[in-house]
Amino acid sequence: MYPLDYSDVILRLGVAVVFGAVIGLDRELRGKPAGLRTVALVALGSAAFVMTALSAETGIATDSTSRVIQGIVTGIGFLGAGTIIRDQPDGSVKGLTTAASVWLAAAGGVASGLAQWPIITGAALFGVLVLLLEPLERWIKGRLAR
């Protein structure tokens, strides 16, 4: 018998999807390569992997959970790297924020899978805050360019 009941599993997976969707919405609205669905699926997948690695008897994180988290971090690094493009003419790099957003979504999924509600709440709030700073960043760059 698995120690997590269906309502707990659905709650954790649902929070992961909402977390990823909130982060992904910003990327979607800005027309970036990894948008709402991709980022939500990354968070959902991370939560599902972590919950699968919880102890079947106690529902508590074990050494195998730690190894799953390590695999998620590594794998998401490769997925995020696919969103990064270096523009040849001017040498600028694009897609770093999207890659970081995918990584944040994976972290939120891991936290959801482990039911770390304060971490999820804080990461969502600060993640959205950072993503909404783009207009301020453009204004500062414009002022410094003068």
C-alpha positions in Angstrom: 0.0 0.0 0.0 1.4 3.4 -1.0 1.4 5.9 1.9 0.2 8.8 -0.2 -3.5 8.7 -0.9 -4.9 9.8 -4.3 -5.9 13.3 -3.0 -2.4 14.0 -1.8 -0.9 12.8 -5.1 -3.4 14.9 -7.1 -2.7 17.9 -4.9 1.1 17.6 -5.4 0.9 17.1 -9.1 -1.7 19.9 -9.5 0.5 22.4 -7.6 3.4 21.4 -9.8 1.4 22.1 -13.0 0.1 25.4 -11.7 3.6 26.4 -10.6 5.0 25.6 -14.0 2.1 27.2 -15.8 2.6 30.5 -13.9 6.3 30.6 -14.8 5.6 29.4 -18.3 2.9 32.0 -18.9 5.5 34.8 -18.9 7.6 32.9 -21.5 4.5 32.2 -23.6 3.4 35.8 -23.6 6.9 36.9 -24.7 7.0 34.3 -27.5 9.9 32.4 -26.1 10.8 28.8 -27.2 9.6 27.1 -24.0 6.2 28.4 -23.1 3.3 27.6 -20.8 2.8 23.9 -21.7 6.5 23.0 -21.9 7.3 24.6 -18.5 4.2 23.1 -16.9 5.1 19.7 -18.2 8.7 20.0 -16.8 7.3 20.8 -13.3 4.7 18.0 -13.5 7.4 15.5 -14.7 9.7 16.5 -11.9 7.0 16.1 -9.3 6.0 12.7 -10.7 9.6 11.4 -10.7 10.2 12.6 -7.1 7.0 11.0 -5.8 7.9 7.8 -7.5 11.2 7.7 -5.7 9.6 8.2 -2.2 9.7 5.3 0.1 6.8 3.0 -0.6 6.4 2.2 3.1 6.7 5.6 4.6 6.3 8.1 1.8 9.5 9.8 3.0 12.5 10.9 0.8 15.3 8.3 0.7 18.7 8.1 -0.9 17.0 7.1 -4.2 15.0 10.3 -4.0 18.2 12.3 -3.8 19.5 10.4 -6.9 16.3 11.2 -8.8 16.6 14.9 -7.9 20.2 14.8 -9.2 19.1 13.3 -12.4 16.3 15.9 -12.8 18.8 18.8 -12.3 21.2 17.3 -14.9 18.5 16.4 -17.4 16.8 19.8 -17.2 20.2 21.4 -17.7 20.3 19.8 -21.1 16.7 20.7 -21.9 17.3 24.3 -21.0 20.5 24.4 -23.0 18.4 23.7 -26.1 16.7 27.1 -25.6 20.0 29.0 -25.6 21.1 30.5 -28.9 24.2 32.5 -29.6 23.6 35.2 -32.3 26.7 35.2 -34.6 26.7 38.8 -35.9 26.8 40.5 -32.6 27.7 37.6 -30.3 24.7 38.1 -28.1 23.3 35.1 -26.2 19.5 34.6 -26.2 17.4 32.2 -24.2 19.1 32.2 -20.9 16.1 33.5 -19.0 13.9 30.8 -20.6 16.5 28.1 -19.7 16.5 29.4 -16.1 12.7 29.4 -16.1 12.7 25.7 -17.1 15.2 25.0 -14.4 13.0 26.9 -11.8 10.0 24.9 -13.0 11.9 21.6 -12.4 12.8 22.8 -8.9 9.2 23.7 -8.2 8.1 20.3 -9.4 10.6 18.7 -7.1 9.4 20.8 -4.2 5.8 19.9 -5.1 6.6 16.2 -5.1 8.1 16.6 -1.7 5.2 18.8 -0.4 7.5 21.6 0.5 4.8 24.2 0.3 6.8 27.2 1.7 9.5 26.6 -0.9 7.0 26.4 -3.7 5.2 29.6 -2.6 8.5 31.5 -2.2 9.9 30.3 -5.5 6.7 31.1 -7.4 6.5 34.6 -6.0 10.2 35.4 -6.5 10.3 33.7 -9.9 7.3 35.8 -11.2 8.9 39.0 -9.7 12.1 38.4 -11.5 10.4 37.7 -14.8 8.3 40.9 -14.4 11.5 43.0 -14.0 12.2 43.0 -17.8 10.7 46.5 -18.4 12.8 47.8 -15.5 15.9 46.1 -17.0 15.3 47.7 -20.4 14.8 51.1 -18.8 18.1 50.8 -16.9 20.0 49.6 -20.0 18.5 52.6 -22.0 19.6 55.0 -19.3 23.1 53.6 -19.2 23.5 53.6 -23.0 23.2 57.4 -23.0 
